[in-house]
Amino acid sequence: MEENKDASENPLKSNRRHFFSQLSVGIGSLALGSLLIPDLFKGSGPSLASKGDLGVAHFAPKAKRIIYLFQAGAPSQLETFDYKPILRKRMGEDLPESIRNGQRLTGMTANQDKFPLMPPKIGFKKHGESQTWISDFFPHIAKIADDITVVRSMHTEAINHDPAITFFQTGSQIAGRPSMGSWLSYGLGSENKNLPSFVVLTSRGKGNSQGLYSKLWSSGFLDSKHQGVLLRSGKDPVLYLNDPDGISRSDKRHLLDHVASLNKMHHVETGDDEIESRIAQYEMAYRMQMSVPDVMDISKEPQSIIDLYGEDCQVPGTYAANALQARRLAENGVRFIQLYHQGWDQHGNLHNEMAGQAKDVDQASAALVLDLKQRGMLEDTLVVWGGEFGRGNYAQGKFDPENYGRDHHPKAFSIWMAGGGIKPGLNYGQTDEFGYNVVENPVHINDFHATLMHQMGLDHEKLTYKYQGRRFRLTDVAGNVINDLLA
């Protein structure tokens, strides 16, 4: 499955027909045209204009949709799912150099003379038949231990937040690539013509928050109709979606029809595919005027669902409210639902801040899995929970067991997944006894992306898009499906 044109070789939003209609075809014009548009005089072939989404899976998918619960700021694996009792036994001792092995550090700890081992203050217990270690910060997630798979062997190259989050969302540390949701929209299309195929919801905890930017849900070099649509909390989930006073529904329809006819004329003249995308986006906005308010209205949810997610689900903009909205969007055919919850960047006061962050997300995260399961949707909905990297096993700054923080740690961290054809109740991968290095079944971000795409019926090596003379894909030039994770 490949895109058959190169959007980058359309720098003037022009094609042969447009070029010759605007310029006299003299030798000078031909020479100029060959410089401006190198492929102008090649043989007949596919138009330079985009063909939009492909809309066909490579093979039968296990999952129809993904709900990604992204914990922005990087929750510590040592306070969540990677229990390391040796840290308590050797608390305060310097991390052995043989373990650290000269690993790159951030500017916040690179000048430390000592790296005193710091255990978590929170306790851990084994849960479920899977005997999954889960910290006491997450009593609700502990109850679904047999429904989730914990991957403790994630690793990345990125050591700072912005490139690390960008890497997880787009497959590259450098901004400008399409996000994962955009790739899925491009490859599979939409299941509901009245809603976007890719929706973004954000919430913020009380902890230290890293910024979130629209580049994380950008369509990059793909058609703009594949970018994520940010739904805001409050009265107007999408800015400028509603009509001004005095404009009726029929007036709006009449206006759009006339605008579409003008845009189509312009498209015939220029061959600019973004015009077709603009027409499609106007039509989507028109349909969303009716569909978005309905899907965002939780007033008809029974009290049992409110109790499941917690009272916060009735407060717009909270993580719990967004988790419930994610289920409603999934029910209505949205293919990729991205939640971001900020506040996990704990360089100090980690224990107290993580307690608040965990309280924000624990009940609603577990509720989402249980809710999908009771509706028969978990088997074809892939839920992912995790951040952009992990945290070091030593104290940042001075050694203070009562008020400690942890610096960034890209070499080993944990996430969990549920549903969508992923084996339930699995503990995958291992770190060393210090929780510092992956020693068994490493999973790189490229492998993670390849596996998620596989569950959606896409071969990550075949879903490509030609841009600036090369074929790009979400996993770039790497990545393997982790078959051990698949049911």
BELFENHU-V862206 format. One record per residue. N is the residue number from 0. RES is the residue in three letters. PSI is psi as a letter, one per 20 degrees, with the letter a starting at -180 (999 if undefined). BURIAL is + if it has 24 or more other C-alpha atoms within 12 Angstrom, else -. D_FIRST is the distance of its C-alpha to the first C-alpha in Angstrom with 2 decimals. Layout:
n: {N,N}
res: {RES,RES}
psi: {PSI,PSI}
burial: {BURIAL,BURIAL}
d_first: {D_FIRST,D_FIRST}
This chain:
n: {0,1,2,3,4,5,6,7,8,9,10,11,12,13,14,15,16,17,18,19,20,21,22,23,24,25,26,27,28,29,30,31,32,33,34,35,36,37,38,39,40,41,42,43,44,45,46,47,48,49,50,51,52,53,54,55,56,57,58,59,60,61,62,63,64,65,66,67,68,69,70,71,72,73,74,75,76,77,78,79,80,81,82,83,84,85,86,87,88,89,90,91,92,93,94,95,96,97,98,99,100,101,102,103,104,105,106,107,108,109,110,111,112,113,114,115,116,117,118,119,120,121,122,123,124,125,126,127,128,129,130,131,132,133,134,135,136,137,138,139,140,141,142,143,144,145,146,147,148,149,150,151,152,153,154,155,156,157,158,159,160,161,162,163,164,165,166,167,168,169,170,171,172,173,174,175,176,177,178,179,180,181,182,183,184,185,186,187,188,189,190,191,192,193,194,195,196,197,198,199,200,201,202,203,204,205,206,207,208,209,210,211,212,213,214,215,216,217,218,219,220,221,222,223,224,225,226,227,228,229,230,231,232,233,234,235,236,237,238,239,240,241,242,243,244,245,246,247,248,249,250,251,252,253,254,255,256,257,258,259,260,261,262,263,264,265,266,267,268,269,270,271,272,273,274,275,276,277,278,279,280,281,282,283,284,285,286,287,288,289,290,291,292,293,294,295,296,297,298,299,300,301,302,303,304,305,306,307,308,309,310,311,312,313,314,315,316,317,318,319,320,321,322,323,324,325,326,327,328,329,330,331,332,333,334,335,336,337,338,339,340,341,342,343,344,345,346,347,348,349,350,351,352,353,354,355,356,357,358,359,360,361,362,363,364,365,366,367,368,369,370,371,372,373,374,375,376,377,378,379,380,381,382,383,384,385,386,387,388,389,390,391,392,393,394,395,396,397,398,399,400,401,402,403,404,405,406,407,408,409,410,411,412,413,414,415,416,417,418,419,420,421,422,423,424,425,426,427,428,429,430,431,432,433,434,435,436,437,438,439,440,441,442,443,444,445,446,447,448,449,450,451,452,453,454,455,456,457,458,459,460,461,462,463,464,465,466,467,468,469,470,471,472,473,474,475,476,477,478,479,480,481,482,483,484,485,486}
res: {MET,GLU,GLU,ASN,LYS,ASP,ALA,SER,GLU,ASN,PRO,LEU,LYS,SER,ASN,ARG,ARG,HIS,PHE,PHE,SER,GLN,LEU,SER,VAL,GLY,ILE,GLY,SER,LEU,ALA,LEU,GLY,SER,LEU,LEU,ILE,PRO,ASP,LEU,PHE,LYS,GLY,SER,GLY,PRO,SER,LEU,ALA,SER,LYS,GLY,ASP,LEU,GLY,VAL,ALA,HIS,PHE,ALA,PRO,LYS,ALA,LYS,ARG,ILE,ILE,TYR,LEU,PHE,GLN,ALA,GLY,ALA,PRO,SER,GLN,LEU,GLU,THR,PHE,ASP,TYR,LYS,PRO,ILE,LEU,ARG,LYS,ARG,MET,GLY,GLU,ASP,LEU,PRO,GLU,SER,ILE,ARG,ASN,GLY,GLN,ARG,LEU,THR,GLY,MET,THR,ALA,ASN,GLN,ASP,LYS,PHE,PRO,LEU,MET,PRO,PRO,LYS,ILE,GLY,PHE,LYS,LYS,HIS,GLY,GLU,SER,GLN,THR,TRP,ILE,SER,ASP,PHE,PHE,PRO,HIS,ILE,ALA,LYS,ILE,ALA,ASP,ASP,ILE,THR,VAL,VAL,ARG,SER,MET,HIS,THR,GLU,ALA,ILE,ASN,HIS,ASP,PRO,ALA,ILE,THR,PHE,PHE,GLN,THR,GLY,SER,GLN,ILE,ALA,GLY,ARG,PRO,SER,MET,GLY,SER,TRP,LEU,SER,TYR,GLY,LEU,GLY,SER,GLU,ASN,LYS,ASN,LEU,PRO,SER,PHE,VAL,VAL,LEU,THR,SER,ARG,GLY,LYS,GLY,ASN,SER,GLN,GLY,LEU,TYR,SER,LYS,LEU,TRP,SER,SER,GLY,PHE,LEU,ASP,SER,LYS,HIS,GLN,GLY,VAL,LEU,LEU,ARG,SER,GLY,LYS,ASP,PRO,VAL,LEU,TYR,LEU,ASN,ASP,PRO,ASP,GLY,ILE,SER,ARG,SER,ASP,LYS,ARG,HIS,LEU,LEU,ASP,HIS,VAL,ALA,SER,LEU,ASN,LYS,MET,HIS,HIS,VAL,GLU,THR,GLY,ASP,ASP,GLU,ILE,GLU,SER,ARG,ILE,ALA,GLN,TYR,GLU,MET,ALA,TYR,ARG,MET,GLN,MET,SER,VAL,PRO,ASP,VAL,MET,ASP,ILE,SER,LYS,GLU,PRO,GLN,SER,ILE,ILE,ASP,LEU,TYR,GLY,GLU,ASP,CYS,GLN,VAL,PRO,GLY,THR,TYR,ALA,ALA,ASN,ALA,LEU,GLN,ALA,ARG,ARG,LEU,ALA,GLU,ASN,GLY,VAL,ARG,PHE,ILE,GLN,LEU,TYR,HIS,GLN,GLY,TRP,ASP,GLN,HIS,GLY,ASN,LEU,HIS,ASN,GLU,MET,ALA,GLY,GLN,ALA,LYS,ASP,VAL,ASP,GLN,ALA,SER,ALA,ALA,LEU,VAL,LEU,ASP,LEU,LYS,GLN,ARG,GLY,MET,LEU,GLU,ASP,THR,LEU,VAL,VAL,TRP,GLY,GLY,GLU,PHE,GLY,ARG,GLY,ASN,TYR,ALA,GLN,GLY,LYS,PHE,ASP,PRO,GLU,ASN,TYR,GLY,ARG,ASP,HIS,HIS,PRO,LYS,ALA,PHE,SER,ILE,TRP,MET,ALA,GLY,GLY,GLY,ILE,LYS,PRO,GLY,LEU,ASN,TYR,GLY,GLN,THR,ASP,GLU,PHE,GLY,TYR,ASN,VAL,VAL,GLU,ASN,PRO,VAL,HIS,ILE,ASN,ASP,PHE,HIS,ALA,THR,LEU,MET,HIS,GLN,MET,GLY,LEU,ASP,HIS,GLU,LYS,LEU,THR,TYR,LYS,TYR,GLN,GLY,ARG,ARG,PHE,ARG,LEU,THR,ASP,VAL,ALA,GLY,ASN,VAL,ILE,ASN,ASP,LEU,LEU,ALA}
psi: {o,q,p,k,r,o,h,h,k,l,h,j,l,q,a,g,g,g,g,h,h,i,q,p,m,r,g,g,h,g,g,g,h,h,g,h,n,h,j,h,j,r,r,q,a,q,q,i,q,q,j,b,r,g,k,p,q,h,r,p,q,h,q,i,r,p,o,o,n,p,n,p,i,n,q,p,h,i,j,f,j,n,p,n,h,h,h,h,h,k,p,i,q,p,p,p,h,h,g,g,k,k,q,p,r,r,i,h,i,h,j,p,h,q,m,p,p,o,r,q,h,q,r,q,q,q,q,r,h,i,l,p,p,p,r,i,h,m,h,g,h,h,i,k,h,i,i,r,p,p,o,j,k,q,q,r,h,p,i,q,g,g,h,g,g,h,g,h,h,i,j,q,i,p,q,i,q,q,r,g,h,g,g,h,g,g,h,i,a,q,i,o,i,i,q,q,i,o,q,p,p,q,r,p,a,i,a,p,p,q,q,p,q,i,h,h,k,q,i,c,i,r,q,i,i,i,q,q,o,o,p,q,q,a,h,n,h,p,q,j,h,q,q,r,p,i,o,r,g,h,g,g,g,g,g,h,g,g,g,h,h,g,h,h,g,h,g,h,h,h,j,o,h,h,g,h,h,g,g,h,h,g,h,g,h,g,h,h,h,h,h,g,h,g,h,i,o,j,h,j,p,r,h,h,g,g,h,g,h,q,h,i,i,j,o,p,i,r,g,g,g,h,g,g,h,g,g,g,g,g,h,j,j,p,h,o,o,o,p,p,o,q,j,j,n,n,i,r,k,g,g,g,g,h,g,g,g,h,h,h,i,g,g,h,g,h,g,g,g,h,g,g,g,i,j,j,i,h,h,j,p,o,p,p,p,r,a,h,a,b,q,q,j,r,p,p,b,q,o,n,i,h,n,r,r,p,r,q,o,i,i,p,r,q,r,q,q,q,a,k,j,p,p,q,k,p,o,p,q,q,r,r,i,i,k,g,q,p,i,p,m,q,o,r,h,h,g,g,g,h,g,g,h,g,h,j,j,p,o,h,i,h,n,r,p,p,p,l,j,r,o,q,r,h,j,d,k,a,p,q,p,n,h,i,i,p,999}
burial: {+,+,+,+,+,+,+,+,+,+,-,-,+,+,+,+,-,+,+,-,-,-,-,-,-,-,-,-,-,-,-,-,+,-,-,-,+,-,+,+,-,-,-,-,-,-,+,+,+,+,+,+,+,+,+,+,+,-,-,-,+,+,+,+,+,+,+,+,+,+,+,+,+,+,+,+,+,+,+,+,+,+,+,+,+,-,+,+,-,-,+,+,-,-,+,-,-,-,+,+,-,-,-,-,+,-,-,-,+,-,-,-,-,-,+,+,+,+,+,+,+,+,+,+,+,+,+,-,-,+,-,+,+,+,+,+,+,+,+,+,+,+,+,+,+,+,+,+,+,+,+,+,+,+,+,+,+,+,+,+,+,+,+,+,+,+,+,+,+,+,+,+,+,-,+,+,+,+,+,+,+,+,+,+,+,+,+,+,+,+,+,-,-,+,+,+,+,+,+,+,+,+,+,+,+,+,+,+,+,+,+,+,-,+,+,+,+,+,+,+,+,+,+,+,+,+,+,+,+,+,+,+,+,-,-,-,+,+,-,-,+,+,-,-,-,-,-,-,-,-,-,+,-,-,-,+,-,-,-,-,-,-,+,+,-,-,+,-,-,+,+,+,+,+,+,+,+,+,+,+,+,+,+,+,+,+,+,+,+,-,+,+,+,-,+,+,+,+,-,-,-,-,-,-,+,+,-,+,+,+,-,+,+,+,-,+,+,+,+,+,+,+,+,+,+,+,+,+,+,+,+,+,+,+,+,+,+,+,+,+,+,+,+,+,+,+,+,+,+,+,+,+,+,+,+,+,+,+,+,+,+,+,+,+,+,+,+,+,+,+,+,+,+,-,-,-,+,+,+,+,+,+,+,+,+,+,+,+,+,+,+,+,+,+,+,+,+,+,+,+,+,-,-,+,+,+,+,+,+,+,+,+,+,+,+,+,+,+,+,+,+,+,+,+,+,+,+,+,+,+,+,+,+,+,+,+,+,+,-,-,+,+,+,+,+,+,+,+,+,+,+,+,+,+,+,+,+,+,+,+,+,+,+,+,+,+,+,-,-,-,+,+,+,+,+,+,-,-,+,+,+,+,-,-,+,+,-}
d_first: {0.00,3.80,7.07,9.34,12.55,14.72,16.79,19.29,20.39,21.74,24.72,27.10,24.89,25.51,24.23,26.23,27.92,28.96,30.15,32.34,33.66,34.93,36.35,38.78,37.22,39.67,39.27,39.46,36.77,34.46,35.10,34.51,31.26,29.98,30.88,29.36,26.10,25.50,22.86,25.10,26.51,23.60,22.89,21.29,17.56,15.16,17.19,17.44,17.17,14.37,12.57,12.88,10.92,7.93,10.09,8.56,8.85,7.69,11.47,14.73,15.46,18.94,19.12,18.64,19.77,21.01,24.45,24.97,28.70,28.84,32.35,32.61,35.17,34.57,36.76,38.69,37.53,41.22,42.26,39.45,38.04,39.11,42.80,44.74,48.47,49.44,49.06,52.03,54.05,53.59,53.51,54.65,54.24,52.27,48.69,49.02,47.75,46.26,43.90,43.11,42.91,42.90,39.78,39.02,40.66,40.62,43.58,45.01,45.92,45.70,49.46,50.58,53.07,52.48,49.60,51.48,49.62,49.30,48.79,47.57,50.43,48.55,48.87,46.25,46.29,44.33,42.88,41.79,41.52,38.85,41.62,39.37,41.24,41.03,43.41,45.97,44.27,41.86,43.94,41.50,38.41,40.77,41.16,37.46,37.39,36.35,33.42,31.80,30.50,31.89,30.09,32.86,31.12,28.78,29.14,28.03,29.22,30.03,33.71,34.22,33.03,31.10,28.78,28.55,27.50,25.07,23.55,23.20,21.67,19.34,18.94,21.34,25.12,25.05,24.57,22.08,18.68,16.89,18.24,16.65,17.30,15.62,12.33,12.67,13.80,10.93,8.33,10.88,13.41,17.08,19.31,22.37,22.71,25.96,24.77,22.24,19.30,20.45,24.21,26.45,30.04,32.50,35.87,38.42,40.86,44.23,43.25,42.33,39.17,36.58,35.04,31.81,30.00,27.48,25.27,24.43,22.63,21.56,18.22,18.85,16.98,14.69,16.39,19.64,19.14,16.99,20.01,22.17,25.25,28.38,30.80,34.34,37.26,40.16,40.84,37.88,34.62,32.81,34.92,35.82,34.15,37.48,39.38,42.69,45.94,46.86,43.34,42.76,39.55,40.20,40.95,37.63,35.81,37.80,37.06,33.28,33.32,35.25,33.12,29.95,31.67,32.59,29.14,27.68,30.35,29.49,25.78,26.88,29.04,26.73,23.08,22.61,19.65,21.41,23.96,21.64,20.71,24.48,25.20,22.77,24.42,27.87,27.08,25.74,28.91,31.04,29.67,29.88,33.57,34.10,31.46,31.87,35.65,35.37,32.80,34.74,38.07,39.07,42.54,41.82,40.74,43.47,45.75,44.31,40.97,42.85,44.78,41.68,40.04,43.42,45.42,43.34,40.54,42.81,42.93,40.13,38.29,39.07,36.59,37.84,37.34,33.76,33.05,34.43,32.45,29.26,30.10,30.82,27.57,25.68,27.75,26.76,23.00,22.18,19.07,20.01,23.74,24.97,28.69,30.47,34.05,35.99,39.11,38.35,39.51,42.72,44.48,47.80,49.31,46.33,47.93,49.08,45.98,43.67,45.93,45.29,41.55,41.30,43.46,41.12,38.02,39.29,40.28,37.43,34.73,36.29,36.90,33.25,32.40,35.42,34.75,31.21,32.63,35.46,33.18,30.92,28.00,27.93,26.16,22.96,23.59,23.01,25.84,26.02,29.31,30.03,30.61,29.51,31.80,35.05,38.75,41.25,43.86,46.72,48.60,47.72,50.93,54.15,54.39,55.20,54.30,55.14,52.97,50.15,46.68,43.71,41.72,37.95,36.63,33.04,33.67,33.75,33.29,32.47,30.13,29.87,27.30,27.94,26.30,22.67,23.00,24.69,27.94,30.90,34.03,32.58,33.87,31.39,32.28,35.64,37.29,40.60,43.89,43.98,40.52,39.65,37.24,34.54,35.95,33.71,29.97,28.78,25.73,24.28,22.39,19.21,19.82,20.57,17.31,15.31,17.54,17.28,13.50,13.89,16.53,14.40,12.01,9.25,8.82,9.98,9.21,5.44,5.48,7.02,9.14,11.51,15.04,18.40,17.28,14.99,11.54,12.28,11.18,13.57,15.00,15.39,16.38,17.79,17.74,18.11,17.96,21.67,22.08,25.78,25.11,23.33,25.56}
